[in-house]
Amino acid sequence: MPNLVPPITTVQHALEYKSKLEALEPRVKFLMSLYLHESITPETIIQAKKHGITGVKSYPAGVTTNSSSGVVDYARFYPVFEEMERQDLVLNLHGESPSTGDVTVLNAEERFLPNLLELNQKFPHLRIVLEHCTTAAAIETVKKCGPNVVGTITAHHLSLIVDSWAGDPFCFCKPVAKTPADRNALLRAAVSGDPDFFFGSDSAPHPLTAKRGADKIAAGVFTQPYATQVVLDAFEQACQAGILQPEDVTLDSLEKFLSLSGRKFYRVEDERKERIAIYKANETIADILRSDASNVEVVPFRKGQETWAVTWT
């Protein structure tokens, strides 16, 4: 994600960041994006395409972590979107409206959705991702859009509701989890096999000190070490609660949601032919993870709870 400090608004900055990431983990294929900012021009998009950058991410001003330099008016970026359409770059949307007037964290996503419909209407060939959907309204809006619009769903939003984060900073993220009906809509979309909905972690490793004891709690949930397992836990719990039926959760739907649909949309080849095996083995999510290099402590989502085990093959 490009919402660093300072944000990644130039091709050179994106390439430098990519090099740092590859030095940390050379086996990962990193898809780089720019931060939609007033300094981004159609010429920037042309250069981004030449250097293999995948897309541009939009953060409405002030809605989430490091978004103060974000978008106020989408119309001013229409020339950029036109060039993105020509160059076949992806527009990733953090789909919330800023909290002004009667807009709050609870209705910010739904208030944003007309922007998505308008962008799809004006740029029908532009590939658009509505990131981390949290509402039934978001799911239905993606379905109304053309074939180039998709939505991602996180592991944590498949189980969280508003009560989850109201008293727990480690469940607080942006966009916030909503009602049980909204969560249930996400679950059904995730197991539907519909290629327009696939997994996106939005995992945020905020330090413990930023999640507890700070003047302002950092928005973000850390799932990455256990993301696949947390998805399966959510499906399993939904079956136990009668929200899903066991026959809804098939190997085919799992593979589409966790891998195939995202790969197809982003046009990423399965070069390594790697697979995972998932099984029950009394795996327990760590209470805390520490970085010896930086002395940072991070608390994983669902700490201390049993989950599935995963091995790579």
Buried (B, 14 or more C-beta within 10 A) or exposed (E): BBBEEEBBBBBEBBBEBBEEEEEEEEEEEBBBBBBBBEEBEBEBBBBBBEEEBBBBBBBBEBBBBBBEBBBEEBEEBEEBBBBBBBBEBBBBBBBBBBBEEEBEBBBBBBBBBEBBEEBBEBBBEBBBBBBBBBBBBBBEBBEEBEEBBBBBBBBBBBBBBBEBBEEEBBBBBBBBBBBEEBBBBBBBBBBBBBBBBBBBBBBBBBBBEBBBEEEEBBBBBBBBBBBBBBBBBBBBBBBEEEBBEEEBBEEEBBEBBBBBBBEEBBEEEEEEEEEEEBEEEEBEBEEEBEEEEEEBEBBBBBBEBEBBEBEEE
